[in-house]
Amino acid sequence: MNDQHFYTISQPADIASIRSALGHLYRKAAATDDSPVPVVRPTMLNIIVYSAEYYSLVETESVVNDVIAQLPARTVIVDSSLDSASGSKAEVALMCSVDDRGERRLCGDSARLATQGLGAEVAGLVTPLLEADIPTYLWIAGKPAQCDEQLIALSALVDYVVIDSRCYDCFNDALNGMSRYGRNTSVLDVCWASLMPWREGIAQHFDPPGVRPLLNAITEVEVLYEPLTDGSLPIAPLLLVSWLVERMGAEIEEASRADDGLVVTGRREMSRFVLKMTGCGCGLGQGDLVAVVIRCTGAGFATSRDDANCSRVHSLGGPNTQIHRVGAPSLQEHSKLIAYILRNPSDEVFSSSIAVAARLAAKAGL
């Protein structure tokens, strides 16, 4: 069970008034007559949220509320669309949920700050609101400007920067964003986290001991995806291809654009294999993964979206082909991915896969 409490600060927001409003909300939650479960404030981390291009503030705040219901946190939403000098009102919010045992209500809170017109001094406004001695994350919701003074200043306050590489126009833009805003921190990617069901589904094909020798007999891997209207390569399939190359311990020999995607030739020990990214119109969202087909000598393996409706997917079956299905994203997918990243910030495979993706992009001239 979740319950929410909101409070709008009527005067121009400052640190003292925000702290006072938060205290008011916690007292209000503790005094709620219809819930005898005591309120606990186990703040586990700080989250600074910067709402950039492609994300509306309403959507961002909705995701934030979902996240802090799953993971109690102190959240500061930096709203650069509101003028800090205009006396804008601010809203603070409290989100509480009863723990699994039904013994406590765990609460997280959020405060929205108007920062339009501020540059690097935004760091001085945010810092007093952060809790000490716990991890701090900067979630960039959307695609930021190429050089954003506020983001550069905020990134110096945090331990981790969270981006969604799908919001960038191309992979090189995403790489530049990771480098610019994650220069002195660890970078985490929502797009990469969304690939977890695919990575798990592909790996499960080779779990049985009798199947593992086929890893050395792979001749071709094809990643099918829903094309983008501008003909560019979507980032999610490119990250999955890079992960496959990294996990296979392969070297990229050649990579080139094809009419419908990308073709990569790799070498693994004494054998070569071909890895393709192929656009396949199946009625899913632009850039969505459709299926991954792995062909080995005498066998085949496929991992497919369970709602993909296209002939290429239907023709994957065969007497020696195993097929795993991946569910379509749910409406709560984004908040679940953000919460997962915040709980699991260490991912060495992501770092090594990004390095492979950079080499692949350079070879293919992306």
N, C-alpha and C positions, 0 to 999 in steps of 0.2 A: 504494500500500500504506500503510495506517495502522497505527500501534501505540500502545497506551495504557499508561500507568503510573499507579498510584494509591498514595497513602500516607496513612494515617490518623494524625493526631496524638493520642496517647493522653492527654496532659495537657491542661489548659485552654489553648486556643489563644491565643497572643500573637504579635506581629509577628516577634519573633526566632525562635520555633519554626516559624512559617510559612515564613520565608525559609530556615531550615535544611532544612526538608522539601523545598522546591523545589530547593535545591542538591543534595540527595540524589537526587531524581528525575532531574535532568539528568546527574549522574554515572552513575546506573544505566542511563539510555538510551544514553550514550556507550560504556558497557562491554558492551552487548548483543552476544554472540558471533555471533548468527545474522544480523546486519546489518552488513556492512562499510562501509556508507555513513555518512560522518561526520555528527554532530549539529550543527546550526546553530540559533542562537536569534535570528532576525531580528524582534524584537518591533515590529510596525508600528503598534499602537494599544492603548489601554487600553479595556476594556469593564467597566463596573459593571452588574451584573444584579440587578434587584429583582423577586423573584417575588411577584406580587400575586394577587388573586382570579381564578378561572377557570383558573389554571395550577398544576399540581402541581409540587413541587420536582423530582421525578424527570423529568418532561417537560422542565422548564427546563434541567436539567443535561444531558439528552440532546441538546437543541438546541445548547447551549453547546459540547459536545464536537464536534458536527458542524461548527459554525462555525469553531472554532479549528483544526480539521483543514484547512479551506479557506484560512484567513486567520490566520497566527500572531499571537497577541495575548496580553496579560496580562489575565486575566479575574478579577474579584472578584465572587462571588455573595453578595449580602446576604440572609441567611435570617432574616426577622423571626419565623419560627415557632419558632426555637430560642432558649432563654433564655440571654443572654450571662452571667448571674450563676450559672449552674448547673454550670459546669465542663464544658460540652458538648465533645465531641470535634469536630474539624474534619477535613475531607478536602481534600487538595490533589491535583491531577491534572495529568498531562502528556499531550499529544496530539501525535504526530509523524506526518508524512507525507513520503514521498519526492517530491522535485520532478520536473518533467516530464522533465528530462534524466537523472534517476537518479543525480545526483552528490551530493545532500545530503538529509539528513532535516531538514525545517523543523519546529520545535516551538513550540507555544504552551502556556500553562499556565493553571490556574484554582485559586482558593482560595475555599472557602465559609466565611463568617463568621456566627456566631450573634449576632444583634442585637436579639432581643426584649428590651424594657425600656429600650432606648436611644432617645433622641430625636435632637436635632440633633447630639449628640456622636458619632454614627456617622461623620461626616465625618472626625473625627480618627483613627478606627480604620482607615478605608479609605485615606486619603491616603498614608501611608508605603509602601503596597504598589504604588502607581501608578508607572509608568516616566515619567521626565521628558522633556519636549520632543517628545512625540508626541500625536496627537489622542486625546481621551478621550470616550467615549460612555456614556450612561446608558440601558440598555434596560429599560423597564418592562414586564415580562412579565405581561400581564393587566390587569385594571382596578384601579387603586389606590383607596384611601379618598379621600373628598372633600378632606380636608386632612391630609396625612401628613407629620409633622415630619421623618422620615428622608429622604423623597424630596425635600422642599424643600431640606434641607441637602446632599444628594448632587447635586442639579441645579446647585448653585453651583460644583461642582468640574469640570464637564464642558463640552465644546464643542458636543455634540449630545445631544438627548434622542430616543430611539426609542420610539414607542408603536404599538399596534395598535388603530386606532379601532373595529374590529369588536367589541372587547371591551366597549365602552360601551353603555349602554342606549339612547341616542339621540344624534343628531348634536350637539346642544347640549352634552350631557355631555362628548363628545369634544373639542369646541371649548374648553370650560372647562378640561379636563385639559391641553390644549396650552398654554393661556394660563398656567395655574398652575405647571406644572412646566417649561415652556419659556420662561419670562419673559425670561431673559437669554441664551438659546441658540437654536440652530436646531432645529426640530422635524422629525423624519422619521417616516413612517407606513408600517407593514408592509402595511396594507390598500391604500394608494396604490400601493406597489410591486407588489402582486399584480395590479393592473389593467394592468400593462405589456403583456401579450400582447393584451389587448382594445384598448388604445390603438393599438398597432402594427397590429393587424388592420384596425381602422377606417381608419387613415391610409393603409394600402396600397391601399385601394379607389381612392383619388384620386391615386395616384402617376403613372399614365400621363398625359402632357400632354393627350391628347384628352378625358380624363375631368374634368380640373380645373375647367372651366367649370361643371360640374354642382354644384359647391360653392355657387354662387350661386342654384341652382334648387331647393335643399332646401325641401320643404314640411312634412315631418313626420319626427320621429325618435322611435322607441319603444324603450325599454329594458325588456326582460322579465327578471323575476327570480323566484326561489323565495320565496313569502311567508313571513313570520314568523308564528308562532302567535298572538301578541298583536296582530297587525294593524298594528304600527308599521312605519315605512319602514327598511329595512336601509341601512347606511352605504355599502357598496361601490357599489350602483347610484346612490346620490345623488352620490357623488364623480365617477362616470363622467359623469353628466348635467352636473355643474358643469364638468367638463373640456370637454365638447362645446360648452357655451355659451361658455366662455372661448376655445377654439380658433376658433370661428366668428366671434368678435368681436361677439357679439350682446348686446343689452340685454334684461333680463328685464322684461316689462311686467306680467304677472300670474302668480301661482302659487297653486294651490289643491289641497287633498286631494280625491281621488276615492275611490269605494268600494274600488277595487282598486289604488290607488297615488297618483299625483301627476300633475297636468297643468300644464304651463308654457307660456305664450305669450311668444314672443320676437320682437324686431325686429332686422333686419339690413339696414342701409342703408334701402332703400325697400320692403322686403318683410317679411312676417311668416311665422313658422313655429310649429308646435306640437311640443312635446317632452313625451313621456309616460313615466312610470314605471308599469309594469303588472305586478301579481302574476300568475304563470303557473305552476301546479302541474305540475312535470315530474319529480318524484321525485328532485331533487337536494337538497343540503343547504340548510337554512334560510338565506335571505339570499344564496344564490349567484346570480351572473349566469347567465342562460340564453341570451339573444340580444340583439343590437342591430340594429334595422331602420331604415334611412335611405331615405326615399322622396323622389324628385326628380321633376320634370316629365319624364315619359317614361322613367324608369329607377328602379331600386331596388338597394340594397346591404344585405347582411346579414352579420353576424359572429355565429357561434353556437358554443356548447359542443358538442364532437363527441360527447358522450354524452348530450345532452339528448334525451329521448324524449317529445315532446308534439306535438299536432296544430298548434299555433301555429307551431312551428319547421318542421315538415314542409311547411306551406303557404306558406313564404316564397319558394319557387322560382317562376320565371316566365321567359319568353323574354328579358326585359330586366333580370333580377336576378342580380347576382353574389353568391356566398356564400363567405365565409372561415370556416374552422373553428378553434376555440381548444381546445387539449387540456385535459383535466381535471387538477386539481392532483395532484402526486405525493406519496408519503408523506414525501419529503424536502423538500417545498415550503417549509416554514417556515424551516428552517435556510438554504436557498438564498436566500430573500428577505432574511433578516437579513444574510447575507454580502454580498449585492448592495448593500444600503443602506450598509453600512460601507465598501464600496469606492467608492460613488458618492453622497456626502452632499449635493452641491449639486443642487438641483432648483427652479428659479425657477417652473416651470409648476405645481408642487404648491402653492406659496405663492399664486399668482394663482387657482388653482382653488378653494382653500380659501376665499379671499375671496368668490368667486362663490357657493360653497355657503352661506356665512353670509348673503349677501343673499337667496338663494333661500329659505333656512329662515325668515328673518324675514318675507318676503312671504307664505309659505304658513302661517305660524303654527305651525311645527313645534316 
